[in-house]
Amino acid sequence: MISVEEARTRILEALAATPAETVPLPAGWGRVLARPVLARLTQPPADVSAMDGYAVRAAEATEGARLGVIGTAPAGHPFAGEVGSGQAVRIFTGGLVPPGADAILLQEDAEVAGASVLVKETVRPGRWIRRRGLDFAEGEELLPAGRRLTARDIGLAAAANTPWLTVHRAPRIGILATGDEIALPGDPIPPGGIVSSNAHALAALVRAGGGEPLVLPIAPDDSQAIAEAARAARACDLLVTSGGASVGDHDLVQSALGPQGFTLDFWKIAMRPGKPLIWGRLGPTPVLGLPGNPVSALVCSVLFLVPALDRLSGLPGAAPRTIRALAGTDLPENDRRFDHLRATLEPSADGTPLATPFPAQDSSMMKTLARAEALILRAPNAPALPAGAPVEVIPLGDLGL
């Protein structure tokens, strides 16, 4: 058995980012930039007012002064003239500051009387003016390559007059569930059978990670059926199988794919849940073989599939983010396998999250996983810990779980 860290390293080293493609701006959310976004204009393009008020000469806009209003400057409709001595221009937020003015008199600091305005508070030079280029300048790099785009990033690219984005293609992930005993939700369940949950959970996880899932029909415990299903996924960037990764008479993934040119990199990881895990390659297609137990499959996905999705999407790929928490109960010493305990999170007295593992940790219990908010990490041979001791946890809320 190899360690969790070594397994993740070997998976990531075998993967590369998908090719770049150009997409319209609205389609860029969640994608990873293959090329940086450069500003196509300067923002703001000229000095503009930050508030509603009057464009004035600060030297003359002193308390008690009266200025003649000679025009208006709404946003998008610049004043055509120039502000001269003793003059002011009514201006609104975003309006271009007319030549001759060097400050904005706030409307609440002014008193209007006919065609003039009384200054009620002295104005400082430059006050309430957003200078040209305050936000960014033409040609400036605003978003670097390798960044996963947020809604804020899309807004910035739009403000920079960028209608198209060059991003990595969304990874195509084939998902193949295997086993005579499983049936789709709503279909008749065979005697001794169970409802398939893994394929649906994995598809949701792939979507949350920016990929495009291709859910293949369930393959029975038959080498030929598994091989045919795997061949259908050859165009995918990664094939993920569920079930058949162990060594029982009906665990056929390796034996079914071997004649198709499958090469095994490693099998078995010193972790719980999820020891039986396959990593290899079927021709040009990487293959990640997950255990059939639903909790094992999803915990392995957190540790290996999510980083793999990141690498394929154009990110480096890394271990899941961890945070410091306090044990909500006594934790026994651990054995030689890296343990991942499903747990709830709640604030402690000092605000540090309190991570309390569920009493039952069986790898078939989906209800426990659905209610879990974190995985408590217990290194191999970790000593017993009392309640309140610090622990590292993986929060699940930001992983699509």
VOKELUM-494515 format. One line per field, with one value per residue (C-alpha): residue number from 1; x, y, z. Coordinates in steps of 0.2 Angstrom, whole numbers, plus 5000, padded with zeros to 4 digits. Layout:
// VOKELUM-494515
num <- [NUM,...];
xx <- [X,...];
yy <- [Y,...];
zz <- [Z,...];
***
This chain:
// VOKELUM-494515
num <- [1,2,3,4,5,6,7,8,9,10,11,12,13,14,15,16,17,18,19,20,21,22,23,24,25,26,27,28,29,30,31,32,33,34,35,36,37,38,39,40,41,42,43,44,45,46,47,48,49,50,51,52,53,54,55,56,57,58,59,60,61,62,63,64,65,66,67,68,69,70,71,72,73,74,75,76,77,78,79,80,81,82,83,84,85,86,87,88,89,90,91,92,93,94,95,96,97,98,99,100,101,102,103,104,105,106,107,108,109,110,111,112,113,114,115,116,117,118,119,120,121,122,123,124,125,126,127,128,129,130,131,132,133,134,135,136,137,138,139,140,141,142,143,144,145,146,147,148,149,150,151,152,153,154,155,156,157,158,159,160,161,162,163,164,165,166,167,168,169,170,171,172,173,174,175,176,177,178,179,180,181,182,183,184,185,186,187,188,189,190,191,192,193,194,195,196,197,198,199,200,201,202,203,204,205,206,207,208,209,210,211,212,213,214,215,216,217,218,219,220,221,222,223,224,225,226,227,228,229,230,231,232,233,234,235,236,237,238,239,240,241,242,243,244,245,246,247,248,249,250,251,252,253,254,255,256,257,258,259,260,261,262,263,264,265,266,267,268,269,270,271,272,273,274,275,276,277,278,279,280,281,282,283,284,285,286,287,288,289,290,291,292,293,294,295,296,297,298,299,300,301,302,303,304,305,306,307,308,309,310,311,312,313,314,315,316,317,318,319,320,321,322,323,324,325,326,327,328,329,330,331,332,333,334,335,336,337,338,339,340,341,342,343,344,345,346,347,348,349,350,351,352,353,354,355,356,357,358,359,360,361,362,363,364,365,366,367,368,369,370,371,372,373,374,375,376,377,378,379,380,381,382,383,384,385,386,387,388,389,390,391,392,393,394,395,396,397,398,399,400,401];
xx <- [5000,5006,5002,4988,5001,5011,4995,4989,5007,5007,4990,4993,5010,5001,4989,4990,4978,4965,4968,4962,4947,4939,4922,4910,4912,4896,4902,4918,4912,4921,4933,4952,4960,4973,4978,4978,4965,4972,4963,4957,4954,4958,4945,4939,4943,4944,4941,4924,4913,4911,4896,4881,4885,4893,4910,4919,4936,4941,4950,4934,4922,4924,4911,4899,4904,4890,4894,4884,4877,4881,4876,4874,4885,4875,4884,4886,4882,4898,4897,4903,4911,4923,4921,4927,4930,4914,4906,4899,4892,4879,4886,4880,4890,4900,4899,4915,4923,4923,4939,4943,4935,4946,4934,4916,4905,4892,4874,4871,4884,4876,4860,4852,4845,4839,4854,4867,4873,4878,4893,4890,4906,4923,4929,4947,4956,4953,4939,4926,4935,4939,4955,4958,4965,4960,4955,4966,4975,4974,4986,4987,4985,4970,4967,4982,4982,4979,4965,4948,4935,4923,4908,4919,4931,4918,4913,4931,4933,4917,4923,4939,4929,4933,4920,4929,4940,4953,4950,4955,4941,4930,4937,4926,4924,4917,4909,4906,4897,4899,4890,4876,4868,4865,4850,4846,4835,4817,4821,4816,4829,4835,4835,4849,4852,4855,4851,4866,4871,4889,4887,4875,4885,4901,4893,4887,4905,4912,4900,4905,4923,4921,4920,4907,4902,4897,4888,4889,4876,4879,4890,4886,4900,4905,4922,4916,4903,4915,4927,4914,4909,4926,4929,4915,4924,4940,4937,4936,4950,4948,4938,4931,4925,4915,4916,4926,4942,4945,4951,4935,4929,4917,4929,4933,4939,4958,4955,4942,4953,4969,4966,4961,4979,4976,4992,4992,5002,4996,4983,4979,4981,4984,4969,4951,4939,4944,4959,4956,4959,4965,4976,4982,4979,4969,4978,4978,4964,4969,4958,4954,4945,4935,4929,4911,4906,4898,4907,4923,4920,4916,4930,4943,4935,4939,4957,4960,4947,4945,4964,4963,4949,4959,4974,4964,4955,4972,4975,4990,4980,4983,4978,4961,4961,4962,4957,4962,4948,4946,4941,4923,4926,4940,4948,4956,4974,4974,4981,4993,4980,4976,4959,4946,4932,4915,4911,4900,4907,4900,4909,4918,4919,4934,4926,4937,4927,4923,4924,4913,4914,4899,4898,4896,4909,4904,4908,4890,4882,4877,4866,4881,4891,4876,4876,4894,4902,4920,4933,4944,4961,4970,4987,4994,4998,4992,4990,4974,4968,4957,4942,4947,4964,4968,4965,4966,4949,4944,4928,4916,4905,4916,4919,4902,4898];
yy <- [5000,5018,5034,5046,5059,5048,5042,5060,5065,5051,5055,5073,5070,5059,5073,5089,5103,5102,5112,5130,5136,5153,5156,5171,5181,5174,5156,5160,5158,5143,5141,5143,5156,5149,5167,5182,5196,5213,5229,5235,5253,5264,5265,5277,5284,5302,5311,5308,5314,5301,5310,5321,5339,5353,5354,5369,5378,5373,5390,5399,5386,5393,5394,5408,5410,5410,5403,5404,5387,5386,5369,5351,5335,5319,5302,5299,5317,5328,5347,5354,5370,5375,5380,5398,5410,5411,5397,5379,5364,5353,5336,5318,5302,5296,5312,5319,5333,5348,5357,5371,5361,5353,5347,5342,5352,5340,5344,5342,5356,5368,5379,5382,5399,5401,5400,5401,5390,5395,5386,5380,5371,5374,5362,5354,5352,5335,5331,5318,5316,5299,5302,5294,5277,5275,5257,5251,5257,5250,5235,5231,5213,5211,5192,5180,5164,5149,5158,5150,5164,5170,5181,5196,5192,5191,5208,5215,5207,5215,5232,5230,5228,5210,5200,5184,5173,5160,5146,5128,5116,5109,5092,5077,5064,5047,5039,5020,5011,4992,4978,4965,4971,4990,4998,5016,5026,5022,5006,4988,4982,4965,4952,4956,4972,4991,5007,5015,5032,5033,5038,5052,5059,5058,5067,5081,5082,5083,5098,5107,5105,5113,5097,5089,5072,5058,5045,5028,5014,5002,4988,4971,4960,4954,4957,4960,4973,4982,4983,4989,5003,5008,5009,5021,5033,5034,5051,5057,5066,5054,5038,5035,5018,5014,4996,4981,4988,4975,4957,4947,4935,4949,4963,4963,4981,4977,4960,4967,4982,4972,4965,4982,4989,4995,4998,4999,5012,5008,4999,5000,5015,5015,5025,5022,5023,5018,5006,4998,5012,5009,5022,5018,5021,5014,5019,5038,5039,5040,5028,5031,5016,5020,5008,5003,5008,5025,5034,5026,5032,5050,5052,5045,5058,5072,5067,5062,5066,5084,5088,5078,5089,5105,5099,5095,5112,5121,5123,5115,5103,5101,5092,5098,5114,5110,5121,5119,5113,5106,5088,5087,5071,5059,5051,5034,5030,5026,5011,5011,5018,5036,5039,5051,5053,5061,5075,5089,5107,5120,5135,5133,5145,5154,5153,5139,5125,5110,5094,5080,5063,5053,5037,5026,5027,5012,5016,5011,5025,5039,5048,5051,5058,5069,5076,5078,5095,5090,5075,5074,5069,5055,5051,5033,5028,5044,5044,5045,5063,5070,5081,5099,5094,5102,5092,5096,5094,5095,5106,5099,5113,5121,5104,5102,5088];
zz <- [5000,4996,5006,5002,4997,4986,4977,4974,4968,4955,4949,4946,4938,4925,4920,4910,4907,4893,4877,4876,4868,4866,4874,4875,4891,4900,4897,4907,4924,4933,4919,4921,4910,4897,4893,4904,4902,4897,4898,4882,4888,4903,4917,4920,4903,4910,4927,4932,4947,4962,4968,4963,4965,4956,4946,4953,4954,4972,4974,4972,4980,4998,5011,5007,4989,4976,4959,4943,4936,4917,4912,4917,4915,4918,4915,4896,4892,4895,4896,4880,4888,4901,4919,4921,4936,4947,4938,4942,4932,4939,4938,4942,4948,4933,4923,4915,4925,4913,4909,4921,4936,4949,4963,4966,4978,4985,4982,5001,5004,4991,4991,4975,4971,4953,4941,4955,4970,4987,4994,5012,5015,5007,4994,4994,4977,4969,4981,4975,4958,4951,4941,4924,4926,4944,4942,4928,4912,4894,4892,4910,4915,4925,4927,4925,4916,4928,4937,4939,4935,4948,4945,4950,4937,4924,4929,4928,4911,4905,4912,4902,4886,4884,4875,4873,4885,4881,4894,4896,4889,4903,4907,4900,4914,4910,4925,4925,4939,4939,4948,4945,4961,4957,4949,4944,4956,4951,4942,4948,4961,4958,4973,4985,4975,4979,4971,4963,4971,4966,4948,4952,4967,4956,4942,4954,4960,4943,4939,4955,4950,4933,4923,4911,4917,4905,4915,4906,4908,4922,4918,4925,4932,4915,4908,4891,4896,4907,4892,4880,4892,4895,4876,4875,4886,4876,4871,4889,4898,4913,4916,4933,4938,4953,4960,4955,4962,4975,4973,4974,4961,4955,4955,4937,4932,4931,4922,4910,4905,4904,4887,4881,4884,4902,4912,4931,4940,4958,4967,4986,4997,5016,5020,5027,5020,5002,5002,4985,4972,4955,4945,4928,4909,4896,4880,4881,4894,4912,4923,4941,4949,4965,4978,4977,4994,4992,5006,5001,4983,4989,5001,4988,4976,4989,4990,4972,4959,4964,4963,4946,4940,4945,4935,4920,4921,4921,4939,4948,4958,4976,4992,4999,5009,5028,5043,5062,5073,5090,5093,5100,5108,5113,5098,5100,5093,5075,5066,5051,5038,5036,5043,5038,5050,5045,5057,5061,5064,5076,5084,5101,5115,5107,5089,5083,5075,5085,5075,5082,5073,5071,5082,5067,5052,5041,5023,5017,5027,5015,5028,5039,5024,5019,5036,5038,5037,5038,5038,5053,5047,5058,5052,5052,5070,5077,5096,5106,5108,5122,5118,5115,5107,5090,5074,5055,5045,5027,5026,5014,5010,4996,4987,4980,4993];
***
